[in-house]
Structures are given as structure tokens and as C-alpha cells.
């Protein structure tokens, strides 16, 4: 379909969506008669031409599309409402609310220890957990938070396991989806597919943040046991912490390398990917909203407004013309997030998931240590898991390095891989491993 066909299709769908809406916008549910007359006049003039010119048709369709966009922006939605929705997604889908993220992880850890194995978990239980996690955080008084919910996914659902949703069951071994109840008119630019992508990113970020917090707690636990053991005079113990090459020293090294990797990955997805792309999207919506506000203040004919819009050049960022542009821009933003989180690469996602599982196993072993004594079996298990972790991280580093050079699977060498590799290898740490 050419651009004219796309524009005409947009006009039809946009107007039909408003007319069929269940919300009380009846008095504004149809285009003004003056606007209809203006559009009809343009079309009649075009049809009366002796010679057909494609450029005239394109100009006419552009005028009509921009006029309809102005009308939609006024009676349906404003840029502020869109940004409020995006900020809610940023806070909860993308873990922008740090206090809530920590509380949510804690609630899930409590659920794992208190829930009998084999007991079926229900949506109501998870949503009660969600409410408890919000207590004492900024989410508690956030009205947008009420629209979020958990859902236990049916194993018979289509496309149950894909490259992007493989992190759904890493938390409590039950496939969970974090969802949002989208309402009209926000569904003009947020589709069901978009919400599914947000759910995929949430599962990945939750798994990453949970592992990060757990490693930090284990580090604190080892520090406490070290201080406790330093008060004892067990200098004859071959396994004490201060012996060079001792099992306890190996534990610190393993934890340090794991925390470094997880911290690099978390910092990359939050700062280099999510925050950067979020700011760009919000900026485009802001300048688009400002432009629409400016049009409303100017008391000039509609066709003149279109000419003004075409002559307005914003050097920094191109504004969105209408909701279809916003929808496309938002979909592009989500695609950039998925690529930046490496979720579009099954190989990379699989390596990250295996690395997180290994970190979990290490934490499970070390959480049981209550003294400076390191059992031989624990020492051997940690050594084995550390080797597996090293293999996965080395494989991931080599894969990313190869993708960065060749651009395979990403449509060209993406800049975000440069940023991630720089974080990981700024001191040649992973180059030595590789």
C-alpha cells in the first residue's frame, strides 16, 4: 500500500474508532460540518481536473489527514494524557519506581518460602501480592497503578515460549504475565501487541533485578558471617576467610564477578536503553502537543493551518502528525527496547537466562552458610557453578562482539552494543576471560 492508501486508511479507522467508542464523546463524535465541506470542496476540485496529477492527490490527502488529526487531538486525547500513560509504563513495566521494584521482589521471595510446593497459584493471590508490594512506596497513591495486574498464563496459550517471553517463569516456576487494562482512547496508540511486549520486558527486568538484589543480600550475609568469625580465635581452621586461596576467598571472587556482570547489564538496559529511548519519545510527543496547541490558538482557516505545519521545522526532532504517527513511533520505541535488552536474540536471551539461573543456585548455596566454615561439598558445587557461569558469560561476550562487528540479526551494527561491551570490558575483564 502506498502512502496515500495508508493515509486514507488511517482517516477511516480514526473516525470510525471515535464514532464507535463507548465513552461519552457523542457531541464530538463526528467531524464538524465546516470541515466536511472543506474536504468535499478539495475533492470536487480535484475530480474536475482535466488532467490527473498524482502530486495534487497527495497534497489533498495530506490536508485532510492533518485536519482530521487536529480534530482528533482536540476532542479525543492530548499529549499530556499520552505521556501520563507512558510514565506509568516506565514506572511499573520498566521498573522506573525503584522502591516499588525492591518491595515487589521481597514479596515474591516471601511467597516462595511460605507457599507449599505443588499448590496452584491463582491470579487473586498474585494481585493481592501486588497491592502489598505497593504499600509504603510511591505506587500506593498512584491512581495509574490500579490498572496493572498479574495473570497466571495458561500453558496451552499460543506461542507460550518465545525468545522474548522466556523469562516469564523464572521467578516462582510459574508462567506469569504482568498486564495493564488499557482503556479508550489510549488504545488509539497502544495496541494489544504493544502490551505483550511490555510484559516480556517486565519479566526480563524483574528476573534481572531479583538476581541483583539476591546477590547483594548474599554479599551482606557473607560480610556478617566474616565479622562474626573474626571474633573467634579459630586460627587453626584451614577454611577460614583470610587464607589466600581458601574456599571462602573463592566465594567472594565468584560473587564479585557475578555482581559485576549483573550490575553492568542492569545499568545498560536502564540508562543506555530505556531512559534514553523514553526521553526521545516523550520529547517528540511534547513538541507535537505544543504544535497542536499553537494551531488551536491561531484563528486561521484549517487549510492554512496545514500549510503552517509543513513550514514549521523543528531541528532537533520531527513531531508526530497524529495518533497513527504516535502509534508507529511507540511501536518503534518498544522494538528498540526489545533489541536493547537483547530479547530479540534467542541466543543472547538464553545465555542471560542460564547465567541468572546459575546465580540463583550460587545464592541458594551461600545463604545457608552460618559460619566461616565452608563445607567441601559446597566448595565443589560453587566451583562447578562458577565454571558454568564463566562459560555462559564468555559465550555471551563473544556473541555480542561478533554481532557488533557484523551487525547480524540487528540490521546493522547497533550503537547500544558498543555501550554494553564498553561497560563489560572497560578494564579488559571479559577479554581476559574470553
C-alpha positions in Angstrom: 0.0 0.0 0.0 1.4 3.4 -0.9 1.4 6.4 1.4 -1.9 7.8 0.1 -3.6 4.5 0.8 -2.1 4.4 4.3 -3.4 8.0 4.9 -6.9 7.2 3.7 -7.0 4.0 5.8 -5.9 6.0 8.8 -8.7 8.5 8.3 -11.3 5.8 8.0 -10.1 3.9 11.1 -9.6 7.0 13.2 -13.1 8.4 12.6 -14.8 5.0 13.0 -13.0 4.4 16.3 -14.3 7.7 17.7 -17.8 7.1 16.5 -17.9 3.5 17.9 -16.4 4.5 21.2 -18.4 3.6 24.3 -17.2 6.7 26.2 -19.3 9.8 26.4 -17.9 11.8 23.5 -21.1 11.8 21.5 -21.3 15.5 20.9 -17.8 15.5 19.3 -18.1 12.1 17.7 -18.4 13.5 14.1 -16.3 15.9 12.1 -17.6 19.5 12.1 -19.8 20.3 9.0 -17.4 23.1 8.1 -14.5 20.7 8.0 -16.5 18.2 5.9 -17.5 20.9 3.5 -13.9 22.0 3.2 -12.7 18.4 2.5 -15.5 17.9 -0.1 -14.6 21.1 -1.8 -11.0 19.9 -2.1 -12.1 16.6 -3.6 -14.5 18.2 -6.0 -11.8 20.5 -7.3 -9.5 17.5 -7.7 -12.1 15.5 -9.6 -12.8 18.4 -12.0 -9.3 18.5 -13.3 -9.0 17.6 -17.0 -5.5 16.1 -16.3 -4.9 14.0 -13.2 -1.8 14.8 -11.3 -0.6 12.5 -8.5 1.0 15.3 -6.6 -2.4 17.1 -6.3 -3.9 14.0 -4.9 -1.1 13.6 -2.4 -1.5 17.2 -1.3 -5.3 16.9 -0.9 -5.0 13.7 1.2 -2.3 15.3 3.4 -4.5 18.3 4.0 -7.5 16.1 5.0 -5.3 13.9 7.2 -3.8 16.8 9.1 -7.2 18.4 9.6 -8.6 15.2 11.0 -5.5 14.8 13.2 -6.1 18.3 14.6 -9.7 17.5 15.3 -8.8 14.1 17.0 -6.2 15.8 19.1 -8.7 18.3 20.4 -11.7 16.1 21.1 -10.1 12.8 22.0 -6.7 13.0 23.5 -3.9 15.4 24.4 -0.2 14.9 24.6 -0.4 15.1 28.4 -2.6 12.0 28.7 -0.3 10.0 26.4 2.7 11.0 28.5 0.9 10.1 31.7 0.3 6.6 30.3 3.9 6.2 29.1 5.2 7.3 32.5 3.0 4.7 34.2 4.5 2.1 31.8 8.0 3.4 32.6 7.4 3.2 36.4 6.0 -0.3 36.6 6.6 -2.2 33.4 10.1 -0.9 33.1 11.0 -0.6 36.8 11.3 3.2 36.9 9.9 3.1 40.5 12.9 1.7 42.4 11.2 1.4 45.8 8.3 -0.5 44.3 10.6 -2.8 42.4 12.5 -3.7 45.6 9.2 -4.3 47.5 7.9 -6.4 44.7 11.0 -8.7 44.7 10.7 -9.0 48.5 7.0 -10.0 48.3 7.8 -12.7 45.7 10.6 -14.1 47.9 8.2 -14.3 50.8 5.7 -16.1 48.6 8.3 -18.7 47.5 9.1 -19.6 51.1 5.6 -19.5 52.5 3.8 -21.3 49.7 3.6 -25.1 49.8 5.2 -26.8 46.8 2.7 -28.1 44.2 0.0 -25.7 45.4 -1.7 -24.0 42.4 -1.3 -20.2 42.5 -4.2 -18.0 41.4 -4.5 -14.6 39.9 -6.2 -13.2 43.0 -3.2 -14.2 45.2 -0.7 -12.6 42.9 -2.8 -9.4 42.7 -3.0 -9.3 46.5 0.8 -9.6 46.5 0.9 -6.7 44.1 -1.1 -4.5 46.4 1.1 -5.4 49.4 4.2 -4.5 47.4 2.8 -1.0 46.8 2.4 -0.3 50.5 4.9 2.3 51.6 6.0 3.1 48.1 5.1 5.8 45.6 2.8 3.3 43.9 0.5 3.3 46.9 -1.0 6.7 46.0 -0.7 6.4 42.2 -4.1 6.0 40.5 -2.5 4.6 37.4 -1.1 1.7 39.4 -4.6 0.3 39.9 -4.8 -0.7 36.2 -1.9 -3.1 36.5 -2.4 -6.8 37.3 -0.7 -10.2 37.2 -2.1 -13.1 35.3 -1.1 -16.8 35.5 -0.6 -17.8 31.9 -2.2 -21.0 30.6 0.5 -23.4 29.3 -1.8 -24.1 26.4 -1.7 -20.4 25.2 -0.4 -19.9 21.7 3.3 -19.0 21.5 3.7 -20.0 25.1 7.5 -19.9 25.0 9.2 -17.5 22.6 12.5 -15.8 22.5 11.1 -12.7 24.3 8.9 -14.3 27.0 11.3 -17.0 28.2 11.7 -15.1 31.5 8.0 -15.4 32.5 8.5 -18.4 34.7 12.0 -17.7 36.2 10.6 -16.2 39.4 8.4 -18.9 41.0 8.5 -21.5 38.2 5.0 -20.4 37.2 4.5 -18.5 33.9 3.3 -15.1 34.9 2.3 -12.1 32.9 2.2 -8.5 34.1 -0.6 -6.7 32.3 -2.3 -3.3 32.0 -6.0 -2.7 31.5 -5.8 -0.2 28.6 -8.9 2.0 28.0 -10.2 4.1 25.3 -8.9 6.5 23.9 -5.4 5.4 24.9 -5.9 2.2 22.8 -5.7 4.5 19.7 -1.9 4.3 20.1 -1.2 1.4 22.4 -2.1 -2.0 20.8 -2.5 -5.4 22.4 0.8 -6.4 20.8 2.5 -3.5 22.4 1.2 -4.5 25.9 2.5 -8.0 25.3 6.0 -6.6 24.5 5.8 -4.6 27.7 5.0 -7.8 29.6 8.1 -9.5 28.0 10.4 -6.7 29.0 8.9 -6.6 32.6 9.6 -10.4 33.0 13.2 -9.9 31.9 13.8 -6.8 34.1 12.2 -8.5 37.1 14.4 -11.5 36.7 17.5 -9.3 36.4 16.6 -7.1 39.4 15.6 -10.0 41.5 19.0 -11.7 40.9 20.8 -8.4 41.6 19.1 -7.9 44.9 19.6 -11.5 45.9 23.4 -11.3 45.2 23.6 -8.1 47.2 21.9 -9.9 50.2 24.2 -12.8 50.0 27.2 -10.5 49.9 25.9 -8.8 53.1 25.3 -12.2 54.6 28.9 -13.3 54.0 30.1 -10.0 55.4 28.2 -10.6 58.6 29.5 -14.1 59.0 33.0 -12.9 58.4 32.7 -10.3 61.2 31.2 -13.0 63.5 34.1 -15.3 62.7 36.7 -12.6 63.3 35.7 -12.5 66.9 36.6 -16.2 67.3 40.1 -17.4 67.7 39.9 -20.4 65.4 43.2 -19.7 63.8 43.9 -23.3 63.2 40.9 -23.6 60.8 42.2 -24.3 57.3 39.0 -22.9 55.8 39.0 -19.5 57.5 38.2 -16.5 55.3 41.6 -14.8 55.4 43.6 -17.7 53.9 44.8 -17.0 50.4 43.2 -19.5 48.0 40.8 -20.7 50.7 37.3 -21.8 49.8 35.9 -18.7 51.5 38.0 -16.4 49.3 36.8 -18.2 46.2 33.2 -17.4 47.3 34.0 -13.7 47.4 35.6 -13.9 43.9 32.6 -15.7 42.5 30.1 -13.3 44.0 32.1 -10.3 42.8 32.2 -11.5 39.2 28.5 -12.2 39.2 27.6 -8.9 40.7 29.8 -7.1 38.2 28.1 -8.8 35.3 24.5 -8.2 36.6 25.2 -4.6 37.5 26.6 -3.9 34.0 23.6 -5.5 32.4 21.1 -3.7 34.6 22.8 -0.3 34.2 22.9 -0.8 30.4 19.2 -1.6 30.0 18.0 1.1 32.4 20.3 4.0 31.4 21.6 3.3 27.9 18.4 1.8 26.5 15.2 2.5 28.5 15.9 6.0 29.8 17.4 7.2 26.5 14.7 6.0 24.3 11.9 7.1 26.7 13.2 10.6 26.8 13.3 10.7 23.0 9.7 9.5 22.7 8.4 11.9 25.3 10.2 14.8 23.6 8.6 14.1 20.3 5.1 13.9 21.9 5.8 17.1 23.8 6.7 19.1 20.7 3.8 17.6 18.8 1.4 18.6 21.6 2.9 22.1 21.7 2.4 22.4 17.9 -1.2 21.3 18.2 -1.8 23.8 21.0 -0.4 26.5 18.8 -2.7 25.6 16.0 -5.7 25.9 18.2 -4.7 29.4 19.4 -4.3 30.6 15.8 -7.7 31.6 14.4 -7.0 30.8 10.8 -8.7 28.5 8.3 -7.9 24.8 8.5 -6.2 24.6 5.1 -3.9 27.4 6.2 -3.0 25.5 9.3 -1.8 22.6 7.3 0.5 25.0 5.3 1.8 26.4 8.6 2.5 22.9 9.9 4.5 22.0 6.8 6.6 25.1 7.1 7.4 24.6 10.7 10.8 22.9 11.0 11.9 21.6 14.4 15.6 21.0 14.0 16.0 18.6 16.9 13.2 16.2 16.5 10.4 15.6 13.9 7.0 16.0 15.6 4.2 13.4 15.3 1.4 14.5 13.0 -1.4 12.4 14.6 -2.2 9.3 16.5 -1.1 6.9 13.8 2.3 8.6 13.9 2.4 8.2 17.6 1.4 4.6 17.4 4.2 3.9 14.9 6.7 5.9 17.0 5.6 4.0 20.1 6.0 0.6 18.3 9.4 1.7 17.2 10.3 2.7 20.7 9.2 -0.8 22.0 11.2 -2.5 19.3 14.3 -0.5 20.3 13.8 -1.6 23.9 13.5 -5.3 23.0 16.6 -5.1 20.9 18.5 -3.2 23.6 17.5 -5.8 26.2 18.8 -8.5 23.8 15.3 -10.1 23.8 15.1 -10.2 20.1 18.1 -12.6 20.0 17.2 -16.1 21.2 20.9 -17.0 21.6 21.6 -13.9 23.8 18.4 -14.3 25.9 19.1 -18.0 26.5 22.7 -17.2 27.7 21.4 -14.5 30.0 18.7 -16.7 31.5 21.2 -19.5 32.1 23.5 -17.1 33.8 20.7 -15.8 36.1 19.8 -19.4 37.0 23.4 -20.1 37.9 23.5 -17.0 40.1 20.3 -18.3 41.8 21.9 -21.6 42.5 25.0 -20.0 44.0 22.9 -17.8 46.2 20.9 -20.8 47.4 24.1 -22.5 48.5 25.7 -19.4 50.2 22.5 -18.3 52.0 22.9 -21.5 54.1 26.3 -20.6 55.4 26.2 -19.6 59.1 29.9 -19.6 60.0 33.3 -19.2 58.5 33.4 -22.9 57.8 32.9 -23.9 54.1 31.7 -27.5 53.6 33.7 -29.4 51.0 30.5 -30.2 49.0 29.5 -26.6 48.9 33.0 -25.6 47.8 32.9 -28.1 45.0 29.4 -27.1 43.9 30.4 -23.4 43.9 33.5 -24.2 41.8 31.4 -26.1 39.3 28.7 -23.4 39.0 31.4 -20.7 38.7 32.8 -22.6 35.7 29.4 -22.8 34.1 28.7 -19.1 34.7 32.1 -18.2 33.2 31.2 -20.3 30.1 27.8 -18.6 29.7 29.1 -15.1 30.2 32.1 -15.7 27.9 29.8 -17.1 25.2 27.5 -14.0 25.5 30.5 -11.6 25.3 31.8 -13.3 22.2 28.4 -13.4 20.6 27.8 -9.7 21.3 31.3 -8.8 20.0 30.5 -10.8 16.8 27.2 -9.1 16.3 28.7 -5.7 16.9 31.3 -6.3 14.1 28.9 -7.9 11.6 25.6 -6.4 12.5 23.9 -9.8 12.1 20.4 -10.1 13.5 20.2 -6.3 14.2 20.1 -4.8 10.8 23.5 -3.2 11.2 26.0 -2.6 14.0 23.8 -1.0 16.7 25.3 1.6 19.0 23.8 0.1 22.1 26.1 -3.0 21.7 29.1 -0.6 21.8 27.8 0.8 25.1 27.2 -2.6 26.6 30.6 -4.0 25.6 32.3 -0.9 26.9 30.6 -1.4 30.3 31.5 -5.1 30.4 35.1 -4.8 29.1 36.2 -1.3 30.1 39.2 -2.9 32.0 39.5 -5.9 29.6 37.9 -8.0 32.3 35.9 -10.1 29.9 38.6 -10.1 27.2 40.8 -11.9 29.6 38.1 -14.5 30.3 37.5 -14.9 26.6 
